Amino acid sequence: MTDLGSDLNSALELGVDDCYYLGRLKEPEFVVDGGGNTGLFTLAARARWPKACIVVCEPVPTNLEILKENLAINRVDAVVLPVALGGSPGKARFYCREANQGSFSAELPFQSQIEVRVQTLSEICCAHDGQETLIKLDIEGAEVEVLQEFLSFERSRTTIVGELHQQQTQKPKLCELVERVGWKAMFINEDTHCSQFHLFSADHS
């Protein structure tokens, strides 16, 4: 019950508002749920795309317990990795807040801190190169760092959706990165702190 408020907010965003506009996207063969939280995006993806292979990345042990339970109750098969996404592999300090707000940053108040294993998107996706890929990033401020690593390699047939935090400073960096690699970007529901984004590889529109 501790995270009921954040869980309800996530359910409303995904199930009612379709905040990532999944209905507009090409059907993926491979899905990465980056920042899996309690698994609600994975449930939505499986309901929409029953044939897709799904990998979920979530570093917080309490979230992982609930995530796995949610997948089991709904009979959803997915590969669950107890990792955080980052710009380079290794280990890092992770600051826990409400279920959907943990991050690498200690700037905001936090409830606890843990050491987590970090993997890159390239590592997660390497076995699925060439497949129609959808990546969701809800990683509380690590978006540009993760994308800089991922887009340092040529990518095709890929769509990335997510939340961009600290967008006043991060949006120019993301736009420059996307333009440099020939991708297309769309920003939705922007405010002074955060926006949602869709990024499309050059062969997508």
TORPA-4810 file (N, C-alpha, C, O; in nm, 3 decimals):
<nodes>
NODE_1_0.081_-0.120_0.000_0.000_0.000_0.000_0.086_0.127_0.000_0.036_0.235_-0.030_M
NODE_2_0.214_0.114_0.034_0.300_0.231_0.046_0.303_0.312_-0.083_0.302_0.435_-0.078_T
NODE_3_0.306_0.245_-0.196_0.320_0.313_-0.326_0.189_0.317_-0.403_0.189_0.327_-0.526_D
NODE_4_0.076_0.308_-0.332_-0.053_0.303_-0.401_-0.076_0.426_-0.488_-0.126_0.414_-0.600_L
NODE_5_-0.039_0.543_-0.437_-0.061_0.665_-0.514_0.014_0.666_-0.645_-0.042_0.698_-0.750_G
NODE_6_0.142_0.632_-0.639_0.223_0.632_-0.762_0.178_0.521_-0.856_0.179_0.539_-0.978_S
NODE_7_0.139_0.405_-0.800_0.092_0.295_-0.884_-0.038_0.333_-0.955_-0.056_0.304_-1.074_D
NODE_8_-0.129_0.399_-0.883_-0.255_0.441_-0.944_-0.229_0.543_-1.054_-0.291_0.537_-1.160_L
NODE_9_-0.137_0.635_-1.029_-0.104_0.734_-1.130_-0.048_0.667_-1.255_-0.084_0.704_-1.367_N
NODE_10_0.040_0.570_-1.237_0.097_0.497_-1.351_-0.011_0.422_-1.428_-0.010_0.422_-1.551_S
NODE_11_-0.104_0.358_-1.356_-0.211_0.284_-1.421_-0.300_0.377_-1.503_-0.341_0.342_-1.614_A
NODE_12_-0.331_0.493_-1.449_-0.414_0.589_-1.523_-0.342_0.641_-1.646_-0.402_0.654_-1.753_L
NODE_13_-0.211_0.670_-1.632_-0.134_0.719_-1.746_-0.129_0.618_-1.859_-0.147_0.653_-1.976_E
NODE_14_-0.106_0.491_-1.824_-0.089_0.387_-1.926_-0.222_0.334_-1.976_-0.242_0.320_-2.097_L
NODE_15_-0.313_0.303_-1.883_-0.436_0.234_-1.921_-0.546_0.324_-1.971_-0.624_0.284_-2.058_G
NODE_16_-0.552_0.447_-1.918_-0.660_0.539_-1.956_-0.610_0.641_-2.057_-0.671_0.658_-2.163_V
NODE_17_-0.501_0.709_-2.025_-0.453_0.816_-2.113_-0.369_0.765_-2.230_-0.348_0.839_-2.326_D
NODE_18_-0.321_0.639_-2.223_-0.228_0.587_-2.324_-0.118_0.689_-2.348_-0.098_0.737_-2.460_D
NODE_19_-0.046_0.723_-2.239_0.046_0.837_-2.241_0.158_0.823_-2.344_0.215_0.924_-2.386_C
NODE_20_0.189_0.702_-2.385_0.294_0.683_-2.486_0.237_0.665_-2.627_0.311_0.640_-2.722_Y
NODE_21_0.104_0.678_-2.640_0.038_0.668_-2.770_0.078_0.541_-2.844_0.116_0.544_-2.961_Y
NODE_22_0.069_0.430_-2.773_0.113_0.303_-2.830_0.033_0.263_-2.953_0.085_0.195_-3.042_L
NODE_23_-0.093_0.304_-2.959_-0.177_0.270_-3.073_-0.129_0.329_-3.204_-0.172_0.285_-3.311_G
NODE_24_-0.041_0.427_-3.198_0.009_0.491_-3.321_0.138_0.426_-3.372_0.187_0.462_-3.479_R
NODE_25_0.192_0.333_-3.297_0.325_0.280_-3.328_0.318_0.152_-3.410_0.218_0.081_-3.408_L
NODE_26_0.426_0.125_-3.481_0.436_-0.001_-3.554_0.443_-0.117_-3.456_0.497_-0.102_-3.346_K
NODE_27_0.390_-0.231_-3.495_0.393_-0.348_-3.407_0.537_-0.396_-3.392_0.602_-0.427_-3.492_E
NODE_28_0.588_-0.403_-3.269_0.727_-0.445_-3.250_0.741_-0.596_-3.239_0.648_-0.667_-3.199_P
NODE_29_0.858_-0.643_-3.276_0.896_-0.782_-3.248_0.966_-0.793_-3.114_0.964_-0.898_-3.049_E
NODE_30_1.029_-0.684_-3.072_1.109_-0.683_-2.950_1.081_-0.554_-2.874_1.082_-0.445_-2.931_F
NODE_31_1.055_-0.568_-2.743_1.022_-0.453_-2.659_1.116_-0.451_-2.539_1.140_-0.554_-2.476_V
NODE_32_1.170_-0.333_-2.508_1.247_-0.313_-2.385_1.169_-0.218_-2.296_1.137_-0.105_-2.335_V
NODE_33_1.137_-0.263_-2.175_1.071_-0.179_-2.076_1.179_-0.130_-1.980_1.210_-0.197_-1.882_D
NODE_34_1.235_-0.014_-2.009_1.342_0.042_-1.928_1.287_0.126_-1.814_1.222_0.227_-1.836_G
NODE_35_1.314_0.083_-1.693_1.249_0.141_-1.576_1.114_0.074_-1.558_1.010_0.140_-1.561_G
NODE_36_1.117_-0.058_-1.539_0.995_-0.138_-1.543_0.900_-0.112_-1.428_0.781_-0.143_-1.438_G
NODE_37_0.951_-0.054_-1.316_0.867_-0.025_-1.201_0.793_-0.152_-1.158_0.858_-0.252_-1.128_N
NODE_38_0.661_-0.151_-1.155_0.585_-0.269_-1.113_0.525_-0.346_-1.230_0.441_-0.434_-1.210_T
NODE_39_0.568_-0.314_-1.351_0.532_-0.397_-1.467_0.412_-0.351_-1.546_0.367_-0.424_-1.635_G
NODE_40_0.358_-0.232_-1.519_0.236_-0.192_-1.586_0.255_-0.168_-1.735_0.167_-0.200_-1.815_L
NODE_41_0.370_-0.110_-1.774_0.395_-0.092_-1.917_0.407_-0.227_-1.987_0.355_-0.245_-2.097_F
NODE_42_0.474_-0.322_-1.923_0.488_-0.455_-1.981_0.352_-0.521_-2.000_0.327_-0.585_-2.102_T
NODE_43_0.264_-0.506_-1.903_0.128_-0.561_-1.918_0.056_-0.497_-2.036_-0.010_-0.567_-2.112_L
NODE_44_0.069_-0.366_-2.050_0.004_-0.296_-2.162_0.062_-0.340_-2.295_-0.010_-0.359_-2.392_A
NODE_45_0.196_-0.357_-2.299_0.261_-0.400_-2.423_0.220_-0.541_-2.461_0.193_-0.569_-2.578_A
NODE_46_0.214_-0.631_-2.363_0.176_-0.769_-2.392_0.031_-0.778_-2.440_0.000_-0.855_-2.531_R
NODE_47_-0.057_-0.699_-2.380_-0.197_-0.699_-2.422_-0.212_-0.651_-2.566_-0.297_-0.699_-2.640_A
NODE_48_-0.129_-0.556_-2.604_-0.139_-0.498_-2.738_-0.063_-0.582_-2.842_-0.107_-0.595_-2.956_R
NODE_49_0.052_-0.639_-2.800_0.139_-0.711_-2.894_0.172_-0.848_-2.836_0.281_-0.866_-2.782_W
NODE_50_0.084_-0.944_-2.847_0.102_-1.074_-2.780_0.221_-1.155_-2.831_0.266_-1.246_-2.761_P
NODE_51_0.272_-1.126_-2.950_0.382_-1.205_-3.005_0.520_-1.146_-2.978_0.621_-1.210_-3.007_K
NODE_52_0.525_-1.026_-2.922_0.653_-0.960_-2.903_0.734_-1.025_-2.791_0.679_-1.072_-2.691_A
NODE_53_0.866_-1.026_-2.809_0.958_-1.063_-2.701_0.980_-0.939_-2.615_1.010_-0.832_-2.668_C
NODE_54_0.966_-0.951_-2.483_0.975_-0.836_-2.393_1.085_-0.859_-2.290_1.093_-0.965_-2.228_I
NODE_55_1.170_-0.758_-2.273_1.270_-0.757_-2.168_1.241_-0.638_-2.077_1.224_-0.525_-2.124_V
NODE_56_1.236_-0.664_-1.947_1.208_-0.559_-1.847_1.334_-0.535_-1.765_1.396_-0.630_-1.717_V
NODE_57_1.371_-0.409_-1.748_1.486_-0.371_-1.666_1.436_-0.292_-1.545_1.377_-0.185_-1.561_C
NODE_58_1.461_-0.345_-1.426_1.417_-0.279_-1.303_1.514_-0.313_-1.191_1.532_-0.431_-1.161_E
NODE_59_1.577_-0.213_-1.128_1.682_-0.242_-1.030_1.635_-0.253_-0.884_1.709_-0.307_-0.802_P
NODE_60_1.516_-0.203_-0.850_1.476_-0.192_-0.710_1.410_-0.323_-0.664_1.309_-0.364_-0.721_V
NODE_61_1.465_-0.390_-0.563_1.414_-0.521_-0.521_1.265_-0.523_-0.487_1.195_-0.618_-0.525_P
NODE_62_1.215_-0.422_-0.417_1.071_-0.422_-0.383_0.985_-0.410_-0.507_0.879_-0.473_-0.516_T
NODE_63_1.028_-0.330_-0.604_0.955_-0.321_-0.730_0.959_-0.454_-0.805_0.859_-0.496_-0.864_N
NODE_64_1.075_-0.519_-0.802_1.090_-0.646_-0.872_0.993_-0.752_-0.819_0.936_-0.828_-0.897_L
NODE_65_0.975_-0.756_-0.689_0.881_-0.851_-0.630_0.741_-0.831_-0.686_0.675_-0.925_-0.729_E
NODE_66_0.696_-0.705_-0.684_0.560_-0.675_-0.731_0.550_-0.696_-0.881_0.449_-0.747_-0.930_I
NODE_67_0.655_-0.657_-0.954_0.657_-0.675_-1.100_0.638_-0.822_-1.136_0.554_-0.857_-1.219_L
NODE_68_0.718_-0.909_-1.073_0.708_-1.052_-1.104_0.572_-1.108_-1.066_0.518_-1.193_-1.136_K
NODE_69_0.516_-1.059_-0.955_0.383_-1.105_-0.915_0.278_-1.061_-1.015_0.189_-1.138_-1.051_E
NODE_70_0.287_-0.936_-1.060_0.192_-0.886_-1.159_0.199_-0.966_-1.289_0.096_-0.998_-1.349_N
NODE_71_0.320_-0.998_-1.333_0.335_-1.076_-1.456_0.278_-1.217_-1.437_0.213_-1.270_-1.527_L
NODE_72_0.303_-1.277_-1.322_0.254_-1.414_-1.297_0.102_-1.417_-1.291_0.040_-1.505_-1.350_A
NODE_73_0.041_-1.321_-1.220_-0.105_-1.316_-1.208_-0.171_-1.304_-1.345_-0.275_-1.364_-1.371_I
NODE_74_-0.108_-1.225_-1.432_-0.164_-1.200_-1.565_-0.110_-1.296_-1.672_-0.140_-1.282_-1.790_N
NODE_75_-0.030_-1.394_-1.628_0.024_-1.495_-1.718_0.099_-1.433_-1.835_0.082_-1.472_-1.951_R
NODE_76_0.181_-1.335_-1.802_0.261_-1.265_-1.902_0.405_-1.315_-1.894_0.466_-1.314_-1.787_V
NODE_77_0.457_-1.359_-2.007_0.597_-1.403_-2.012_0.684_-1.286_-2.055_0.656_-1.219_-2.155_D
NODE_78_0.788_-1.262_-1.981_0.886_-1.158_-2.014_1.016_-1.192_-1.943_1.017_-1.259_-1.839_A
NODE_79_1.126_-1.146_-2.000_1.256_-1.161_-1.936_1.274_-1.043_-1.841_1.271_-0.927_-1.884_V
NODE_80_1.292_-1.070_-1.713_1.307_-0.965_-1.613_1.453_-0.958_-1.569_1.507_-1.055_-1.517_V
NODE_81_1.515_-0.842_-1.589_1.655_-0.822_-1.552_1.662_-0.726_-1.434_1.607_-0.616_-1.441_L
NODE_82_1.730_-0.764_-1.325_1.742_-0.677_-1.208_1.854_-0.575_-1.226_1.952_-0.575_-1.152_P
NODE_83_1.837_-0.488_-1.325_1.942_-0.392_-1.360_1.881_-0.254_-1.384_1.762_-0.240_-1.414_V
NODE_84_1.966_-0.153_-1.371_1.932_-0.018_-1.416_2.000_0.007_-1.550_2.107_-0.047_-1.576_A
NODE_85_1.938_0.087_-1.633_2.001_0.127_-1.759_2.091_0.247_-1.736_2.054_0.340_-1.664_L
NODE_86_2.208_0.244_-1.798_2.302_0.355_-1.784_2.388_0.369_-1.908_2.374_0.293_-2.004_G
NODE_87_2.476_0.468_-1.905_2.561_0.494_-2.021_2.679_0.401_-2.032_2.741_0.392_-2.138_G
NODE_88_2.713_0.330_-1.924_2.822_0.234_-1.926_2.792_0.123_-1.827_2.726_0.148_-1.726_S
NODE_89_2.840_0.001_-1.854_2.810_-0.111_-1.764_2.891_-0.103_-1.635_2.997_-0.041_-1.630_P
NODE_90_2.840_-0.168_-1.532_2.911_-0.170_-1.405_2.815_-0.169_-1.288_2.708_-0.230_-1.294_G
NODE_91_2.853_-0.100_-1.182_2.768_-0.085_-1.065_2.758_0.063_-1.030_2.849_0.141_-1.059_K
NODE_92_2.646_0.102_-0.966_2.626_0.242_-0.932_2.538_0.254_-0.810_2.465_0.162_-0.775_A
NODE_93_2.546_0.370_-0.744_2.460_0.401_-0.631_2.325_0.447_-0.684_2.317_0.533_-0.772_R
NODE_94_2.218_0.389_-0.629_2.082_0.419_-0.675_2.002_0.467_-0.554_2.007_0.405_-0.448_F
NODE_95_1.928_0.578_-0.571_1.855_0.640_-0.461_1.706_0.611_-0.474_1.643_0.650_-0.573_Y
NODE_96_1.650_0.543_-0.376_1.512_0.495_-0.381_1.416_0.597_-0.323_1.439_0.655_-0.217_C
NODE_97_1.307_0.619_-0.396_1.200_0.707_-0.351_1.069_0.629_-0.365_1.066_0.509_-0.337_R
NODE_98_0.961_0.695_-0.408_0.840_0.619_-0.439_0.872_0.522_-0.551_0.974_0.535_-0.619_E
NODE_99_0.782_0.425_-0.571_0.812_0.313_-0.662_0.860_0.357_-0.799_0.944_0.290_-0.859_A
NODE_100_0.809_0.468_-0.850_0.841_0.508_-0.987_0.933_0.629_-0.994_0.939_0.695_-1.098_N
NODE_101_1.006_0.661_-0.885_1.085_0.784_-0.886_1.231_0.765_-0.842_1.300_0.864_-0.821_Q
NODE_102_1.278_0.643_-0.828_1.417_0.622_-0.793_1.510_0.662_-0.906_1.470_0.661_-1.022_G
NODE_103_1.634_0.698_-0.873_1.727_0.743_-0.977_1.871_0.736_-0.927_1.897_0.700_-0.812_S
NODE_104_1.964_0.773_-1.016_2.105_0.781_-0.979_2.138_0.910_-0.906_2.247_0.924_-0.851_F
NODE_105_2.046_1.005_-0.906_2.072_1.138_-0.850_2.034_1.145_-0.702_1.928_1.097_-0.661_S
NODE_106_2.122_1.206_-0.624_2.095_1.227_-0.481_2.042_1.367_-0.454_2.030_1.406_-0.337_A
NODE_107_2.010_1.443_-0.557_1.969_1.582_-0.539_1.834_1.594_-0.469_1.813_1.688_-0.391_E
NODE_108_1.741_1.501_-0.494_1.610_1.504_-0.431_1.612_1.417_-0.305_1.696_1.328_-0.293_L
NODE_109_1.520_1.443_-0.210_1.512_1.358_-0.091_1.489_1.212_-0.129_1.417_1.184_-0.225_P
NODE_110_1.550_1.120_-0.056_1.535_0.978_-0.087_1.514_0.899_0.041_1.551_0.943_0.150_F
NODE_111_1.452_0.781_0.026_1.420_0.696_0.140_1.535_0.605_0.178_1.556_0.577_0.296_Q
NODE_112_1.609_0.557_0.079_1.721_0.467_0.102_1.810_0.469_-0.021_1.774_0.524_-0.124_S
NODE_113_1.926_0.407_-0.009_2.016_0.396_-0.123_2.069_0.253_-0.132_2.096_0.188_-0.031_Q
NODE_114_2.085_0.207_-0.255_2.131_0.071_-0.278_2.234_0.073_-0.390_2.241_0.167_-0.468_I
NODE_115_2.314_-0.031_-0.397_2.405_-0.049_-0.510_2.335_-0.137_-0.613_2.281_-0.243_-0.579_E
NODE_116_2.336_-0.095_-0.739_2.267_-0.169_-0.844_2.363_-0.202_-0.957_2.463_-0.133_-0.979_V
NODE_117_2.330_-0.308_-1.029_2.405_-0.342_-1.151_2.351_-0.258_-1.266_2.230_-0.240_-1.279_R
NODE_118_2.440_-0.208_-1.348_2.403_-0.121_-1.460_2.438_-0.189_-1.592_2.548_-0.242_-1.608_V
NODE_119_2.345_-0.187_-1.685_2.371_-0.234_-1.821_2.332_-0.126_-1.920_2.251_-0.038_-1.890_Q
NODE_120_2.390_-0.134_-2.038_2.357_-0.038_-2.144_2.245_-0.095_-2.231_2.220_-0.215_-2.233_T
NODE_121_2.180_-0.006_-2.301_2.078_-0.050_-2.397_2.139_-0.137_-2.506_2.075_-0.232_-2.553_L
NODE_122_2.260_-0.106_-2.546_2.325_-0.187_-2.649_2.339_-0.332_-2.604_2.318_-0.424_-2.683_S
NODE_123_2.374_-0.351_-2.477_2.385_-0.487_-2.424_2.250_-0.557_-2.425_2.241_-0.675_-2.460_E
NODE_124_2.147_-0.485_-2.386_2.013_-0.544_-2.378_1.963_-0.583_-2.516_1.896_-0.685_-2.532_I
NODE_125_1.996_-0.502_-2.617_1.937_-0.520_-2.750_2.024_-0.600_-2.846_1.980_-0.628_-2.958_C
NODE_126_2.145_-0.638_-2.807_2.241_-0.691_-2.903_2.193_-0.818_-2.973_2.229_-0.842_-3.088_C
NODE_127_2.113_-0.900_-2.906_2.066_-1.024_-2.967_1.946_-1.002_-3.058_1.897_-1.097_-3.120_A
NODE_128_1.898_-0.877_-3.067_1.776_-0.851_-3.144_1.797_-0.746_-3.253_1.701_-0.686_-3.300_H
NODE_129_1.921_-0.724_-3.292_1.951_-0.629_-3.400_1.875_-0.669_-3.526_1.870_-0.786_-3.563_D
NODE_130_1.816_-0.570_-3.590_1.743_-0.595_-3.714_1.595_-0.621_-3.693_1.518_-0.616_-3.790_G
NODE_131_1.553_-0.648_-3.571_1.411_-0.669_-3.544_1.341_-0.534_-3.523_1.404_-0.436_-3.484_Q
NODE_132_1.212_-0.532_-3.551_1.133_-0.413_-3.520_1.131_-0.397_-3.368_1.079_-0.483_-3.297_E
NODE_133_1.188_-0.286_-3.320_1.215_-0.270_-3.177_1.143_-0.147_-3.121_1.141_-0.041_-3.183_T
NODE_134_1.084_-0.165_-3.004_1.025_-0.054_-2.927_1.094_-0.050_-2.792_1.100_-0.150_-2.721_L
NODE_135_1.146_0.066_-2.757_1.212_0.086_-2.628_1.136_0.192_-2.551_1.109_0.300_-2.603_I
NODE_136_1.102_0.162_-2.427_1.039_0.260_-2.338_1.139_0.296_-2.229_1.195_0.208_-2.163_K
NODE_137_1.161_0.425_-2.209_1.254_0.474_-2.108_1.181_0.562_-2.008_1.136_0.672_-2.041_L
NODE_138_1.168_0.513_-1.887_1.117_0.593_-1.776_1.220_0.578_-1.665_1.198_0.505_-1.568_D
NODE_139_1.332_0.649_-1.680_1.450_0.623_-1.598_1.497_0.747_-1.523_1.615_0.759_-1.488_I
NODE_140_1.406_0.839_-1.500_1.423_0.947_-1.404_1.554_1.024_-1.416_1.629_1.038_-1.319_E
NODE_141_1.580_1.073_-1.537_1.694_1.163_-1.555_1.815_1.103_-1.625_1.908_1.176_-1.658_G
NODE_142_1.816_0.973_-1.648_1.931_0.910_-1.715_1.910_0.895_-1.865_1.988_0.828_-1.932_A
NODE_143_1.804_0.957_-1.918_1.765_0.931_-2.057_1.875_0.968_-2.156_1.911_0.887_-2.241_E
NODE_144_1.929_1.089_-2.146_2.026_1.135_-2.246_2.153_1.051_-2.238_2.209_1.013_-2.342_V
NODE_145_2.199_1.021_-2.118_2.319_0.938_-2.102_2.300_0.801_-2.167_2.390_0.752_-2.237_E
NODE_146_2.185_0.739_-2.145_2.157_0.608_-2.202_2.149_0.615_-2.354_2.200_0.528_-2.424_V
NODE_147_2.084_0.720_-2.405_2.067_0.733_-2.549_2.198_0.770_-2.619_2.220_0.729_-2.733_L
NODE_148_2.283_0.845_-2.553_2.413_0.876_-2.614_2.491_0.748_-2.643_2.552_0.734_-2.749_Q
NODE_149_2.489_0.656_-2.549_2.557_0.528_-2.571_2.488_0.448_-2.681_2.554_0.399_-2.772_E
NODE_150_2.357_0.436_-2.674_2.283_0.352_-2.768_2.294_0.404_-2.910_2.310_0.325_-3.003_F
NODE_151_2.286_0.535_-2.928_2.286_0.593_-3.062_2.426_0.620_-3.114_2.443_0.677_-3.222_L
NODE_152_2.528_0.579_-3.039_2.664_0.586_-3.092_2.688_0.475_-3.195_2.791_0.474_-3.264_S
NODE_153_2.593_0.382_-3.206_2.595_0.277_-3.307_2.479_0.298_-3.403_2.375_0.353_-3.365_F
NODE_154_2.495_0.256_-3.527_2.388_0.271_-3.626_2.270_0.184_-3.585_2.287_0.066_-3.553_E
NODE_155_2.151_0.241_-3.587_2.029_0.171_-3.547_1.922_0.185_-3.655_1.912_0.289_-3.721_R
NODE_156_1.844_0.080_-3.672_1.733_0.085_-3.768_1.611_0.018_-3.706_1.623_-0.053_-3.605_S
NODE_157_1.497_0.040_-3.764_1.371_-0.024_-3.725_1.345_-0.010_-3.575_1.302_-0.104_-3.508_R
NODE_158_1.371_0.110_-3.522_1.364_0.131_-3.378_1.282_0.255_-3.345_1.299_0.360_-3.407_T
NODE_159_1.195_0.241_-3.248_1.119_0.352_-3.191_1.147_0.356_-3.041_1.147_0.252_-2.975_T
NODE_160_1.170_0.475_-2.989_1.196_0.492_-2.846_1.094_0.591_-2.791_1.081_0.702_-2.842_I
NODE_161_1.023_0.551_-2.687_0.928_0.641_-2.620_0.973_0.656_-2.475_1.037_0.566_-2.420_V
NODE_162_0.939_0.768_-2.414_0.980_0.782_-2.275_0.950_0.918_-2.218_0.884_1.002_-2.281_G
NODE_163_0.999_0.939_-2.097_0.988_1.066_-2.028_1.125_1.132_-2.024_1.225_1.067_-1.993_E
NODE_164_1.128_1.260_-2.055_1.251_1.338_-2.047_1.242_1.429_-1.925_1.157_1.518_-1.920_L
NODE_165_1.328_1.406_-1.828_1.329_1.485_-1.706_1.428_1.600_-1.720_1.520_1.595_-1.802_H
NODE_166_1.408_1.703_-1.636_1.493_1.823_-1.642_1.501_1.873_-1.786_1.609_1.901_-1.838_Q
NODE_167_1.385_1.883_-1.848_1.386_1.900_-1.993_1.438_2.035_-2.040_1.481_2.048_-2.154_Q
NODE_168_1.435_2.136_-1.955_1.487_2.266_-1.999_1.636_2.256_-2.035_1.682_2.323_-2.127_Q
NODE_169_1.709_2.174_-1.962_1.852_2.157_-1.994_1.877_2.034_-2.081_1.973_2.032_-2.158_T
NODE_170_1.792_1.931_-2.069_1.817_1.805_-2.138_1.760_1.801_-2.279_1.812_1.729_-2.365_Q
NODE_171_1.652_1.877_-2.305_1.593_1.871_-2.439_1.689_1.918_-2.548_1.697_1.852_-2.652_K
NODE_172_1.763_2.029_-2.531_1.859_2.067_-2.636_1.963_1.959_-2.662_2.002_1.936_-2.777_P
NODE_173_2.010_1.891_-2.557_2.107_1.784_-2.574_2.047_1.668_-2.652_2.112_1.611_-2.740_K
NODE_174_1.923_1.632_-2.618_1.859_1.521_-2.688_1.831_1.556_-2.833_1.851_1.473_-2.922_L
NODE_175_1.785_1.678_-2.859_1.757_1.719_-2.997_1.884_1.719_-3.081_1.882_1.676_-3.197_C
NODE_176_1.994_1.766_-3.024_2.122_1.766_-3.096_2.166_1.624_-3.128_2.214_1.596_-3.238_E
NODE_177_2.151_1.534_-3.030_2.189_1.395_-3.050_2.105_1.331_-3.161_2.159_1.265_-3.250_L
NODE_178_1.975_1.349_-3.155_1.885_1.289_-3.253_1.913_1.342_-3.393_1.916_1.266_-3.489_V
NODE_179_1.932_1.473_-3.402_1.960_1.533_-3.533_2.091_1.480_-3.590_2.102_1.455_-3.710_E
NODE_180_2.190_1.463_-3.505_2.322_1.418_-3.550_2.317_1.280_-3.613_2.391_1.253_-3.707_R
NODE_181_2.231_1.192_-3.561_2.224_1.055_-3.614_2.111_1.037_-3.716_2.087_0.926_-3.762_V
NODE_182_2.042_1.147_-3.750_1.941_1.140_-3.854_1.808_1.083_-3.810_1.726_1.043_-3.894_G
NODE_183_1.784_1.079_-3.680_1.655_1.033_-3.628_1.555_1.149_-3.627_1.591_1.265_-3.650_W
NODE_184_1.430_1.115_-3.598_1.324_1.215_-3.585_1.275_1.214_-3.441_1.273_1.110_-3.376_K
NODE_185_1.236_1.332_-3.391_1.190_1.344_-3.253_1.055_1.415_-3.248_1.028_1.507_-3.325_A
NODE_186_0.971_1.371_-3.154_0.843_1.436_-3.128_0.827_1.447_-2.977_0.847_1.350_-2.905_M
NODE_187_0.791_1.565_-2.929_0.773_1.588_-2.786_0.626_1.616_-2.756_0.559_1.689_-2.829_F
NODE_188_0.577_1.556_-2.647_0.435_1.558_-2.614_0.419_1.599_-2.468_0.504_1.568_-2.384_I
NODE_189_0.310_1.670_-2.439_0.276_1.704_-2.300_0.393_1.768_-2.226_0.432_1.724_-2.118_N
NODE_190_0.448_1.871_-2.285_0.564_1.936_-2.227_0.524_2.033_-2.116_0.425_2.104_-2.127_E
NODE_191_0.603_2.034_-2.009_0.594_2.140_-1.910_0.735_2.183_-1.873_0.830_2.143_-1.941_D
NODE_192_0.752_2.262_-1.770_0.884_2.316_-1.740_0.982_2.211_-1.689_1.103_2.230_-1.695_T
NODE_193_0.930_2.099_-1.640_1.017_1.999_-1.580_1.031_1.870_-1.663_1.136_1.806_-1.660_H
NODE_194_0.927_1.833_-1.736_0.924_1.700_-1.796_0.843_1.703_-1.924_0.755_1.787_-1.941_C
NODE_195_0.872_1.612_-2.012_0.789_1.590_-2.131_0.799_1.444_-2.170_0.888_1.372_-2.126_S
NODE_196_0.706_1.401_-2.252_0.714_1.269_-2.311_0.769_1.283_-2.452_0.747_1.385_-2.518_Q
NODE_197_0.841_1.183_-2.498_0.902_1.193_-2.630_0.884_1.063_-2.707_0.872_0.955_-2.650_F
NODE_198_0.882_1.077_-2.838_0.891_0.967_-2.932_1.011_0.993_-3.021_1.023_1.102_-3.078_H
NODE_199_1.099_0.896_-3.033_1.214_0.906_-3.123_1.204_0.793_-3.224_1.173_0.679_-3.190_L
NODE_200_1.230_0.827_-3.350_1.216_0.731_-3.460_1.345_0.722_-3.539_1.402_0.823_-3.579_F
NODE_201_1.392_0.600_-3.561_1.511_0.583_-3.645_1.483_0.635_-3.785_1.368_0.654_-3.824_S
NODE_202_1.589_0.658_-3.860_1.577_0.727_-3.989_1.486_0.654_-4.086_1.429_0.718_-4.175_A
NODE_203_1.470_0.522_-4.072_1.385_0.446_-4.163_1.240_0.441_-4.115_1.158_0.373_-4.176_D
NODE_204_1.207_0.513_-4.006_1.070_0.522_-3.956_1.018_0.665_-3.973_1.095_0.759_-3.995_H
NODE_205_0.888_0.678_-3.963_0.829_0.813_-3.972_0.728_0.829_-3.860_0.666_0.935_-3.848_S
</nodes>
